[in-house]
């Protein structure tokens, strides 16, 4: 979460920030920003991981603008990332039929 918050506050859109699930282990991964169709993260066993949350360029730009309008940009950004993470986990649980 800290890496995403830093990226938002610095308006750094050079990387995608992802929370993935690899064999029941949650991992924070960053990759160079590119179209989502081209982003694949492989687990330790060579299979593609399950994606729990992805924060990329558009979301970073949007959150940066909104955070800078707030009296406490860091707290706003942290709360926003936390909200996106929870929604991502909920969606992944439904999509992959797993408990996250």
Backbone as ProteinMPNN parsed JSONL, in Angstrom:
{"seq_chain_A": "XXXXXXXXXXXXXXXXXXXXXXXXXXXXXXXXXXXXXXXXXXXXXXXXXXXXXXXXXXXXXXXXXXXXXXXXXXXXXXXXXXXXXXXXXXXXXXXXXXXX", "coords_chain_A": {"N_chain_A": [[0.826, -1.188, 0.0], [1.984, 1.225, 0.703], [3.741, 1.812, -1.402], [1.99, 2.408, -3.504], [0.705, 4.68, -2.485], [2.886, 6.454, -2.321], [3.459, 6.664, -5.072], [1.122, 7.916, -5.978], [1.199, 10.396, -4.581], [3.487, 11.465, -5.668], [2.8, 11.606, -8.235], [3.571, 9.641, -9.995], [3.423, 7.821, -12.714], [4.695, 5.783, -13.981], [4.69, 3.08, -13.495], [2.675, 0.098, -13.044], [0.881, -0.879, -10.211], [0.388, -3.738, -8.424], [-1.547, -6.08, -6.581], [-1.212, -9.387, -6.07], [-2.133, -12.873, -6.033], [-0.359, -15.652, -5.259], [-0.211, -18.953, -5.043], [-1.69, -18.852, -2.582], [-0.297, -16.818, -1.316], [-0.08, -13.412, -0.779], [1.215, -10.96, -2.85], [2.983, -7.949, -3.49], [3.469, -6.327, -6.466], [5.234, -4.553, -8.967], [5.124, -3.303, -12.261], [6.393, -2.077, -15.393], [4.471, 0.527, -16.804], [2.047, -0.404, -19.111], [-0.188, -1.513, -21.726], [-2.894, -3.327, -20.295], [-3.481, -5.818, -21.376], [-1.044, -6.818, -22.036], [0.252, -7.367, -19.701], [1.483, -9.757, -17.657], [1.878, -11.771, -14.858], [3.857, -14.168, -13.448], [3.711, -16.963, -11.297], [5.564, -18.7, -8.697], [5.401, -21.366, -9.387], [5.224, -21.296, -12.097], [2.762, -20.77, -13.223], [0.173, -18.432, -14.167], [-0.531, -15.768, -11.935], [-3.226, -14.918, -9.628], [-5.035, -11.983, -9.943], [-5.547, -9.466, -7.625], [-5.764, -6.743, -7.247], [-5.243, -3.852, -9.219], [-3.495, -0.943, -9.759], [-3.132, 1.625, -11.864], [-1.984, 3.997, -14.371], [-4.226, 5.804, -15.004], [-5.808, 5.735, -12.666], [-3.937, 6.565, -10.756], [-3.429, 9.206, -11.656], [-6.022, 10.334, -11.334], [-6.429, 9.973, -8.542], [-4.287, 11.49, -7.597], [-5.009, 14.155, -8.313], [-7.345, 14.446, -6.749], [-6.384, 13.949, -4.159], [-4.636, 16.093, -3.788], [-6.381, 18.162, -3.52], [-7.355, 17.852, -1.025], [-7.134, 18.475, 2.545], [-5.312, 16.865, 3.854], [-3.324, 15.276, 2.013], [-1.807, 12.825, 2.015], [-3.16, 11.115, 3.812], [-5.649, 11.016, 2.536], [-4.939, 9.752, 0.112], [-3.985, 7.29, 1.099], [-6.336, 6.238, 2.266], [-7.899, 6.03, -0.051], [-6.463, 4.14, -1.588], [-6.65, 1.961, 0.127], [-9.412, 1.532, 0.034], [-9.74, 0.797, -2.696], [-8.2, -1.535, -2.695], [-9.734, -3.198, -0.981], [-12.106, -3.409, -2.479], [-11.064, -4.655, -4.736], [-10.212, -7.115, -3.666], [-12.671, -8.157, -2.898], [-13.934, -8.41, -5.379], [-12.151, -10.202, -6.634], [-12.51, -12.44, -4.997], [-15.1, -13.173, -5.684], [-14.809, -13.526, -8.483], [-12.723, -15.473, -8.798], [-13.657, -17.41, -7.173], [-12.722, -17.8, -4.509], [-11.555, -17.367, -1.124], [-10.361, -14.387, 0.031]], "CA_chain_A": [[0.0, 0.0, 0.0], [2.855, 2.4, 0.798], [4.263, 2.102, -2.736], [0.925, 3.066, -4.262], [0.513, 6.02, -1.92], [4.024, 7.263, -2.796], [3.27, 6.922, -6.506], [0.04, 8.9, -6.109], [1.641, 11.71, -4.099], [4.535, 11.948, -6.58], [2.196, 11.559, -9.573], [4.45, 8.747, -10.747], [2.597, 6.881, -13.473], [5.588, 4.952, -14.786], [4.527, 1.659, -13.179], [1.426, -0.433, -12.504], [1.046, -1.454, -8.873], [-0.56, -4.85, -8.375], [-1.572, -7.062, -5.511], [-1.535, -10.657, -6.715], [-2.166, -14.05, -5.171], [0.447, -16.742, -5.803], [-0.256, -20.081, -4.096], [-2.222, -18.332, -1.316], [0.561, -15.749, -0.789], [-0.331, -12.105, -1.386], [2.462, -10.304, -3.214], [2.927, -6.637, -4.125], [4.306, -6.377, -7.659], [5.129, -3.408, -9.869], [5.626, -3.527, -13.616], [6.357, -0.87, -16.203], [3.127, 0.817, -17.309], [1.792, -0.843, -20.48], [-1.578, -1.976, -21.809], [-3.163, -4.426, -19.374], [-3.464, -7.084, -22.09], [0.342, -7.281, -22.137], [0.816, -7.575, -18.367], [1.29, -11.082, -17.08], [2.774, -12.046, -13.734], [3.923, -15.608, -13.275], [4.02, -17.402, -9.945], [6.736, -19.55, -8.487], [5.23, -22.66, -10.05], [5.157, -21.085, -13.539], [1.41, -20.451, -13.675], [-0.176, -17.028, -13.979], [-1.096, -15.499, -10.615], [-4.558, -14.323, -9.581], [-4.917, -10.548, -9.706], [-6.48, -8.977, -6.623], [-5.945, -5.3, -7.403], [-4.282, -3.198, -10.102], [-3.591, 0.515, -9.769], [-2.302, 2.081, -12.967], [-1.836, 5.409, -14.71], [-5.449, 6.601, -14.897], [-6.204, 5.825, -11.259], [-2.937, 7.4, -10.083], [-3.712, 10.594, -12.046], [-7.272, 10.738, -10.689], [-6.208, 10.066, -7.102], [-3.381, 12.611, -7.351], [-5.802, 15.395, -8.345], [-8.261, 14.485, -5.603], [-5.597, 14.037, -2.922], [-4.07, 17.439, -3.679], [-7.467, 19.061, -3.122], [-7.689, 17.558, 0.367], [-6.252, 19.104, 3.534], [-4.272, 15.903, 4.192], [-3.211, 14.44, 0.824], [-1.296, 11.476, 2.304], [-4.24, 10.337, 4.41], [-6.651, 10.801, 1.508], [-4.4, 8.748, -0.809], [-3.954, 6.004, 1.806], [-7.721, 5.764, 2.367], [-8.355, 5.667, -1.397], [-5.816, 2.876, -1.95], [-7.256, 0.934, 0.981], [-10.744, 1.256, -0.511], [-9.559, 0.055, -3.947], [-7.741, -2.882, -2.324], [-10.866, -3.97, -0.458], [-12.994, -3.71, -3.602], [-10.373, -5.64, -5.566], [-10.273, -8.411, -2.984], [-14.057, -8.626, -2.967], [-14.161, -8.825, -6.765], [-11.352, -11.412, -6.869], [-13.169, -13.549, -4.297], [-16.243, -13.57, -6.503], [-14.343, -13.963, -9.793], [-11.928, -16.701, -8.719], [-14.342, -18.333, -6.239], [-11.805, -18.061, -3.413], [-11.65, -16.437, 0.0], [-9.115, -13.594, 0.098]], "C_chain_A": [[0.87, 1.252, 0.0], [3.405, 2.794, -0.57], [3.24, 2.812, -3.604], [0.717, 4.488, -3.783], [1.645, 6.938, -2.376], [3.86, 7.638, -4.262], [2.199, 7.987, -6.726], [0.543, 10.283, -5.723], [2.73, 12.31, -4.984], [4.042, 12.057, -8.023], [3.071, 10.732, -10.519], [3.611, 7.67, -11.428], [3.432, 5.916, -14.312], [5.382, 3.45, -14.566], [3.089, 1.346, -12.789], [1.758, -1.056, -11.158], [-0.031, -2.517, -8.727], [-0.418, -5.637, -7.075], [-2.042, -8.35, -6.167], [-1.512, -11.771, -5.676], [-1.427, -15.172, -5.879], [0.499, -17.854, -4.772], [-0.623, -19.625, -2.689], [-1.317, -17.301, -0.643], [0.243, -14.457, -1.522], [1.005, -11.416, -1.613], [2.181, -8.954, -3.847], [3.933, -6.646, -5.266], [4.141, -5.068, -8.418], [5.728, -3.802, -11.214], [5.566, -2.203, -14.36], [4.955, -0.709, -16.776], [3.043, 0.403, -18.778], [0.347, -1.314, -20.541], [-1.782, -3.243, -20.99], [-3.14, -5.779, -20.085], [-2.051, -7.669, -22.135], [0.972, -7.598, -20.78], [0.469, -8.972, -17.887], [2.322, -11.255, -15.981], [2.704, -13.545, -13.481], [4.345, -15.953, -11.856], [5.24, -18.296, -9.892], [6.63, -20.888, -9.209], [5.071, -22.525, -11.563], [3.773, -20.81, -14.085], [1.13, -18.981, -13.408], [-0.867, -16.848, -12.623], [-2.527, -14.985, -10.746], [-4.381, -12.85, -9.207], [-5.977, -10.104, -8.71], [-6.781, -7.499, -6.828], [-4.858, -4.761, -8.324], [-4.54, -1.699, -10.067], [-2.592, 1.014, -10.804], [-2.409, 3.576, -13.192], [-3.096, 6.237, -14.486], [-5.881, 6.784, -13.45], [-5.225, 6.697, -10.472], [-3.191, 8.884, -10.394], [-4.955, 11.12, -11.332], [-7.074, 10.925, -9.191], [-5.276, 11.221, -6.757], [-4.176, 13.925, -7.302], [-6.686, 15.518, -7.108], [-7.502, 14.635, -4.281], [-5.068, 15.449, -2.719], [-5.12, 18.485, -3.305], [-7.824, 18.909, -1.65], [-6.699, 18.249, 1.309], [-5.117, 18.181, 3.975], [-4.121, 14.907, 3.028], [-2.753, 13.01, 1.099], [-2.402, 10.588, 2.875], [-5.325, 10.027, 3.371], [-6.19, 9.685, 0.569], [-4.392, 7.368, -0.159], [-5.361, 5.411, 1.911], [-8.248, 5.3, 1.01], [-7.757, 4.332, -1.83], [-6.413, 1.736, -1.137], [-8.635, 0.534, 0.453], [-10.643, 0.416, -1.787], [-9.095, -1.374, -3.659], [-8.901, -3.753, -1.842], [-11.83, -4.348, -1.567], [-12.371, -4.761, -4.515], [-10.419, -7.029, -4.962], [-11.673, -9.001, -3.081], [-14.368, -9.153, -4.378], [-13.405, -10.113, -7.08], [-11.985, -12.621, -6.191], [-14.33, -14.081, -5.117], [-15.77, -14.186, -7.817], [-13.646, -15.316, -9.748], [-12.558, -17.763, -7.81], [-13.403, -18.785, -5.126], [-12.098, -17.093, -2.278], [-10.312, -15.717, 0.124], [-9.091, -12.841, 1.407]], "O_chain_A": [[0.522, 2.242, -0.644], [3.525, 3.983, -0.868], [3.588, 3.72, -4.359], [0.57, 5.403, -4.593], [1.396, 8.076, -2.775], [4.092, 8.783, -4.65], [2.361, 8.865, -7.574], [0.333, 11.244, -6.462], [2.879, 13.53, -5.043], [4.756, 12.528, -8.909], [3.273, 11.087, -11.68], [3.15, 6.727, -10.785], [2.921, 5.304, -15.25], [5.849, 2.638, -15.365], [2.373, 2.204, -12.272], [2.802, -1.688, -10.998], [-1.219, -2.235, -8.886], [0.681, -5.828, -6.553], [-3.126, -8.406, -6.746], [-0.948, -11.626, -4.592], [-1.819, -15.595, -6.967], [1.169, -17.727, -3.746], [0.054, -19.971, -1.721], [-1.56, -16.945, 0.51], [0.291, -14.41, -2.751], [1.822, -11.298, -0.7], [1.255, -8.818, -4.647], [5.11, -6.94, -5.061], [3.036, -4.532, -8.504], [6.712, -4.539, -11.284], [4.79, -1.315, -14.007], [4.327, -1.686, -17.183], [3.871, 0.812, -19.591], [-0.281, -1.496, -19.499], [-0.931, -4.133, -20.996], [-2.812, -6.789, -19.463], [-1.885, -8.883, -22.257], [2.114, -8.054, -20.725], [-0.703, -9.317, -17.733], [3.495, -10.925, -16.155], [1.623, -14.112, -13.32], [5.228, -15.313, -11.285], [5.86, -18.601, -10.911], [7.64, -21.474, -9.597], [4.812, -23.516, -12.247], [3.614, -20.634, -15.293], [1.754, -18.36, -12.548], [-1.685, -17.675, -12.219], [-2.981, -14.657, -11.843], [-3.659, -12.523, -8.265], [-7.167, -10.336, -8.92], [-7.907, -7.051, -6.614], [-3.697, -5.159, -8.227], [-5.656, -1.242, -10.313], [-1.381, 0.855, -10.653], [-2.862, 4.322, -12.325], [-3.033, 7.279, -13.834], [-6.278, 7.88, -13.057], [-5.64, 7.479, -9.617], [-3.167, 9.719, -9.489], [-4.942, 12.225, -10.789], [-7.507, 11.931, -8.631], [-5.456, 11.868, -5.726], [-4.031, 14.709, -6.364], [-6.759, 16.583, -6.494], [-7.935, 15.367, -3.392], [-5.054, 15.949, -1.594], [-4.78, 19.567, -2.828], [-8.525, 19.753, -1.092], [-5.574, 18.565, 0.921], [-4.073, 18.657, 4.42], [-4.714, 13.828, 3.051], [-3.26, 12.075, 0.479], [-2.555, 9.439, 2.462], [-5.854, 8.916, 3.33], [-6.96, 8.774, 0.264], [-4.754, 6.381, -0.8], [-5.554, 4.219, 1.671], [-8.959, 4.299, 0.926], [-8.462, 3.485, -2.378], [-6.652, 0.654, -1.673], [-8.983, -0.647, 0.427], [-11.373, -0.562, -1.946], [-9.549, -2.316, -4.309], [-9.031, -4.908, -2.25], [-12.323, -5.475, -1.604], [-13.064, -5.65, -5.01], [-10.64, -8.012, -5.67], [-11.838, -10.198, -3.317], [-14.985, -10.206, -4.537], [-13.949, -11.014, -7.719], [-11.991, -13.714, -6.757], [-14.52, -15.292, -5.23], [-16.262, -15.238, -8.226], [-13.936, -16.2, -10.554], [-12.046, -18.877, -7.698], [-13.292, -19.975, -4.83], [-12.813, -16.108, -2.464], [-9.268, -16.345, 0.298], [-8.14, -12.11, 1.681]]}, "name": "protein", "num_of_chains": 1, "seq": "XXXXXXXXXXXXXXXXXXXXXXXXXXXXXXXXXXXXXXXXXXXXXXXXXXXXXXXXXXXXXXXXXXXXXXXXXXXXXXXXXXXXXXXXXXXXXXXXXXXX"}
